[in-house]
Amino acid sequence: MTRRPRIAVVPPRYGDDVIGGAEAVLREMAEGLVMRGWEVEALTTCARNHYTWENELPEGMSVEGGVTVRRFPTVVSGDMAVKHELEAALLAGAHLDITAQQTWANAGLRVPGLFDHLLDHGEEYGAVIFAPYMFWTTYACAPLVSERAVLMPCLHDEPYARLDIYAPLFRGAADIWFLSEPERDAAERLFGSLPRHAVIGSGIHPPEAYDVDGFRTRSGVTGRFVLYAGRREGGKGWEVLLEQLDHIFARAALPFSVVTMGVGPVHPPPAMAGRVVDLGLLPAGEMPGAFAAAAAYLQPSLMESFSRTIMEAWLAGTVVIGNGLSSVVRWHCERSGGGLLYRDEAELQACLEFVADQPEVAARLASRGRDYVLSHYRWPAVLDTVEARLMELATCAS
Amino acid sequence: MVSPYAPIRDGIAAYALQTVRQLRRQGNEVDAVSPVPSAARYHLRLTGWRGPLALARMTPEYDRVIVQFHPDMFYPRGCLPAERVAVSLGLALALRRSRRSEVVVHEIDYNRLVAPLQRRAFRTFLDAAGTITVHTKTERARLARALGLPMSRIGVREHNADFEAGTHHDRSSARASLGIPSDAHVFLCIGFLQPHKGFDRALRAFAALRSAASRLYVVGSVRVDEPEYALHAAELRALAEATPGAELRNGYLTDELFDRWIVAADTVVLPYRLIWSSGVMGRAALLHRPVIASNVGGLRDQAPEGTVLVDSDAELLAAMRHAVGGDPGAALPAGPAAAAAPRFRAPAGATAEAILSLVRARASEIRQGSGLPDLGERAGRPSEDRLVALAPLQPPTAGRSGSRLRRDLKRAVARLTRWEIDPLVQHVNALHAAVLEALSGDRSGDSGHG
């Protein structure tokens, strides 16, 4: 029988206070594997903040949740003005030649120490799991260990995914783990025939308790509210959502305030300034209460590969109002019957009116969502799949 | 290690990475210094006279300095002779300040060494190096002759001395993973798609081979988006499409995929028009794959035993024929690249319309014979995909870079010109939506015809 090899996970940031779906999945997976007796290392940066990549955490080795964490300092350099210009061109649909793509990818965050570590020690790991695909930590480092590289891309169909520099990651990885079927379908559309791959999903830990009263007392949030959690960024649909809500609240009587928790600037439109509550980065123990207290959870993002926050809302018994133009959000909502989908502002308004008028029916929808999460996205089942694939990979490598 | 460096895709970068790996394994602490941001710990803009001076400030800090030399890394394109001299002298200074130095010469532009002052300055640079290394004896002789250096000053180190196999695939699994038939004799041309690589010569020879039992794969990507290279890639695509059994796989490769392709091949074909030495030949030797190569540059010296060197296209064809056992299997009808027989028999007085219908009929045959997608499918779908990927055009913004004054100025200009720009933006977005709608309509119409 093949011995369990040492495993590495490579997220750009690591820690229980890091906001990011890919980072959370890798951390929980690493901790779950350790609990099952695997030796797991997290190879990551000293950064917490993915806007500045400032080295906030000490360089070197530590043990967190049973996982050996090796942190390497980030280097932020290169011509950022050029990077921003290239990025703007890319997002506007321009084709970047290969030189420009490499310039774009190598300007900004780099982690030479991590690269050197994998150059020296990559072969000592049975598998090295990289996520997400577009960060330098994956783009530059995965090719060093191609034959033991597991790519967990967290892919969205976005302009970055069409860059030539990313194609070898998808064609050359030893294994690719997708979080959902729509994500896999997007990869097949973008890269054609894929090597060994599987949809492994992601596990969600059901919280031990939902302290709604405690959340309201400590946060000062009163009344009915809709919730958005995560990165407040244009790419996540936050700005469009605020604009739509601004229009909707101007023309419809709705009993909701908008509560948000996460990172990034909020920038509410002037007319909504008193209606938007920014809780910032909440402690992990406080989040379940926030999800449970909300009348509905809003998921405006098109760019989802899994959408953990939808699962967290459903687990808390809160109905999801999701962007129906996102294939992943639509897929979860249609499979579960636990969410309301909107494709434009009018549909969003109608969804909100429904939740306002019929909260009990909305709650019944949410309970279907909860059943869906509990039957599809429990860590024990996900880890069974992960372990089987790691063992297969180890057998191939040996 | 002063060199282009990963993850930049470049032959010298890949070479340097392997050397760094070996040096680190031997217990050395190695820092890479690269001309552009990369995985190197440091990056220095090395081109121009300032580059070597910046390097000279770093070199005393190290016990050993290795420069992977290619002229493009140091000499700006089209620079004046005086600057070339300054660069060479700056490099000499950088090496003189180091405790121990080695220059690995990958290429030299000998045309630039005709002028005595430039030659003398370049010689000064190499004189400052503790060790000078090239990859073949031919290169050594040529370099020694050009600069009047004693042969003993120049070492020869095999191109693949630090190479390690980058894949554990065997031929069968490599073929399965790459979608290559398991039973064909596979010829491979691999590397950047550049005219001097001569992959077009291999395609023409393969077309003339007319072997049903063989395949030729041309694998690589355009290194720099310059018109010359783009045209060459288009030419290769056209040749491959017109040659039964040939295929162009245009794409960016990791080192592992590069080696996997070589392992999948039966014969690696290097029909170079010009080269100093070949990393591909080194990798093929490492992975025990026979090579057919042009007899140019230092390839004769570099070639391992069993390599077939050719001096002409006829010899290339003969070598490929020999590689498939002299019997190319069931002969295929010649493709256009072989230009064996006329394919059109239009009457002398035929109208353009009539000729066009013949051309279309022939194109249809080619598609059927080669498995190429239907014209509508090929022409329509990718463009639609790209159109869908286009984000709506936004009016220009002041951006995040530059001084506050500059951003304020940009904002003011944007406000003043908004009445002109906004209708254009709206119009472009409306056109985008209309084209998508039209394409969508065409596709649903196509499917209706079954």
HADDOCK unambig.tbl for C-alpha pairs under 7 A between the chains (distance, minus, plus):
assign (segid A and resid 78 and name CA) (segid B and resid 37 and name CA) 6.06 0.50 0.50
assign (segid A and resid 81 and name CA) (segid B and resid 401 and name CA) 5.49 0.50 0.50
assign (segid A and resid 91 and name CA) (segid B and resid 391 and name CA) 6.32 0.50 0.50
assign (segid A and resid 92 and name CA) (segid B and resid 390 and name CA) 6.36 0.50 0.50
assign (segid A and resid 92 and name CA) (segid B and resid 391 and name CA) 5.44 0.50 0.50
assign (segid A and resid 92 and name CA) (segid B and resid 392 and name CA) 7.00 0.50 0.50
assign (segid A and resid 92 and name CA) (segid B and resid 393 and name CA) 6.10 0.50 0.50
assign (segid A and resid 93 and name CA) (segid B and resid 389 and name CA) 6.94 0.50 0.50
assign (segid A and resid 93 and name CA) (segid B and resid 390 and name CA) 4.58 0.50 0.50
assign (segid A and resid 93 and name CA) (segid B and resid 391 and name CA) 6.09 0.50 0.50
assign (segid A and resid 97 and name CA) (segid B and resid 225 and name CA) 5.70 0.50 0.50
assign (segid A and resid 98 and name CA) (segid B and resid 223 and name CA) 6.83 0.50 0.50
assign (segid A and resid 98 and name CA) (segid B and resid 224 and name CA) 6.63 0.50 0.50
assign (segid A and resid 99 and name CA) (segid B and resid 224 and name CA) 6.47 0.50 0.50
assign (segid A and resid 102 and name CA) (segid B and resid 8 and name CA) 6.54 0.50 0.50
assign (segid A and resid 106 and name CA) (segid B and resid 37 and name CA) 5.55 0.50 0.50
assign (segid A and resid 106 and name CA) (segid B and resid 38 and name CA) 5.66 0.50 0.50
assign (segid A and resid 107 and name CA) (segid B and resid 37 and name CA) 6.33 0.50 0.50
assign (segid A and resid 110 and name CA) (segid B and resid 39 and name CA) 6.74 0.50 0.50
assign (segid A and resid 111 and name CA) (segid B and resid 39 and name CA) 6.95 0.50 0.50
assign (segid A and resid 112 and name CA) (segid B and resid 39 and name CA) 4.99 0.50 0.50
assign (segid A and resid 112 and name CA) (segid B and resid 40 and name CA) 6.06 0.50 0.50
assign (segid A and resid 112 and name CA) (segid B and resid 41 and name CA) 5.46 0.50 0.50
assign (segid A and resid 115 and name CA) (segid B and resid 39 and name CA) 6.52 0.50 0.50
assign (segid A and resid 119 and name CA) (segid B and resid 21 and name CA) 6.51 0.50 0.50
assign (segid A and resid 120 and name CA) (segid B and resid 21 and name CA) 6.85 0.50 0.50
assign (segid A and resid 140 and name CA) (segid B and resid 7 and name CA) 5.22 0.50 0.50
assign (segid A and resid 143 and name CA) (segid B and resid 254 and name CA) 6.04 0.50 0.50
assign (segid A and resid 146 and name CA) (segid B and resid 256 and name CA) 6.30 0.50 0.50
assign (segid A and resid 147 and name CA) (segid B and resid 167 and name CA) 6.88 0.50 0.50
assign (segid A and resid 158 and name CA) (segid B and resid 389 and name CA) 6.96 0.50 0.50
assign (segid A and resid 159 and name CA) (segid B and resid 389 and name CA) 6.48 0.50 0.50
assign (segid A and resid 164 and name CA) (segid B and resid 252 and name CA) 6.32 0.50 0.50
assign (segid A and resid 165 and name CA) (segid B and resid 252 and name CA) 6.49 0.50 0.50
assign (segid A and resid 167 and name CA) (segid B and resid 252 and name CA) 7.00 0.50 0.50
assign (segid A and resid 168 and name CA) (segid B and resid 252 and name CA) 6.36 0.50 0.50
assign (segid A and resid 168 and name CA) (segid B and resid 253 and name CA) 5.60 0.50 0.50
assign (segid A and resid 168 and name CA) (segid B and resid 254 and name CA) 5.94 0.50 0.50
assign (segid A and resid 172 and name CA) (segid B and resid 257 and name CA) 6.15 0.50 0.50
assign (segid A and resid 195 and name CA) (segid B and resid 177 and name CA) 6.78 0.50 0.50
